[in-house]
C-alpha cells in the first residue's frame, strides 16, 4: 500500500505556478486597460475605470483613487463684465494719477517762475526802472520787456555803454539751476529805416536781440545752448503805432524765460 501511494504522488503534476501566472496576466490586462483609458479624452470613463480597479485591487482606496481631471470652467458673462470693469477702473486710476502728477509738476514750475519774477521785480524797484522794465507771467513763460531807449540809441543796434552794467546785472538774474530755455527778441515800430547799417526794421530788430544776448552771455555761469535770438521788426506791435507813445512801447527788447512744464 505504501508503494502505491508513493507512486500516485509521483505521477501527480505540480500546478502551483498557475496562480502567480494568472495574477500576472490579470495585472498586465489591468495595465493595458489603464493605459488605454489614460489616452482617451473621456474623463468620465476614466473616472469609472479608476473606481472599478480601486475596488478590485484595494477595496475602494489606493493609488488609483484620485479625482478626474476637471474641464476648464468657462467664465460667465457676469464675470467677464466684472473683469472688464476692473480693467477700466485701473486704466482710469492710472490716467488720473498721471494727470495729477502733471498738474503738480506744472504748478511747481509756475511757482519757480513766480520766484524768478519776484527777484527781477526787486531789482527793477531797487534801481528805479519801473518805467523802462516790465515783467509779466504769460502762458508762454515769464516775459521781461525792456524799452529800446534803455539799451540803444535811435536806429542803432549797439548797446549803450552806460547800460552795459544793467545788462550784466540782468544776466545774473538769469542764472538758474537747472537752466531754462531763454529767447531774446527784438521789436521796432513801423517807421521805415534805411541807413548805411540796416536796410529794414527787421534787420535792426534782429541785431539788437543778438547784441543784447552777447552781453548777457559774457556771464560764464550761463550756457549759450539755452539761449536763442529772434527779430520781429514792426510785425508784433503791442501798442498803436499811430502815436509817439505807442511807437515808443513797440520799440523794445523782450526776454522770454520758458517754462519746463506746459499744460
C-alpha positions, 0 to 999 in steps of 0.5 A: 500500500505504501508503494502505491501511494508513493507512486500516485504522488509521483505521477501527480503534476505540480500546478502551483505556478498557475496562480502567480501566472494568472495574477500576472496576466490579470495585472498586465490586462489591468495595465493595458486597460489603464493605459488605454483609458489614460489616452482617451479624452473621456474623463468620465470613463476614466473616472469609472475605470479608476473606481472599478480597479480601486475596488478590485485591487484595494477595496475602494482606496489606493493609488488609483483613487484620485479625482478626474481631471476637471474641464476648464470652467468657462467664465460667465458673462457676469464675470467677464463684465466684472473683469472688464470693469476692473480693467477700466477702473485701473486704466482710469486710476492710472490716467488720473494719477498721471494727470495729477502728477502733471498738474503738480509738476506744472504748478511747481514750475509756475511757482519757480517762475513766480520766484524768478519774477519776484527777484527781477521785480526787486531789482527793477524797484531797487534801481528805479526802472519801473518805467523802462522794465516790465515783467509779466507771467504769460502762458508762454513763460515769464516775459521781461520787456525792456524799452529800446531807449534803455539799451540803444540809441535811435536806429542803432543796434549797439548797446549803450555803454552806460547800460552795459552794467544793467545788462550784466546785472540782468544776466545774473538774474538769469542764472538758474539751476537747472537752466531754462530755455531763454529767447531774446527778441527784438521789436521796432515800430513801423517807421521805415529805416534805411541807413548805411547799417540796416536796410529794414526794421527787421534787420535792426530788430534782429541785431539788437536781440543778438547784441543784447544776448552777447552781453548777457552771455559774457556771464560764464555761469550761463550756457549759450545752448539755452539761449536763442535770438529772434527779430520781429521788426514792426510785425508784433506791435503791442501798442498803436503805432499811430502815436509817439507813445505807442511807437515808443512801447513797440520799440523794445527788447523782450526776454522770454524765460520758458517754462519746463512744464506746459499744460 
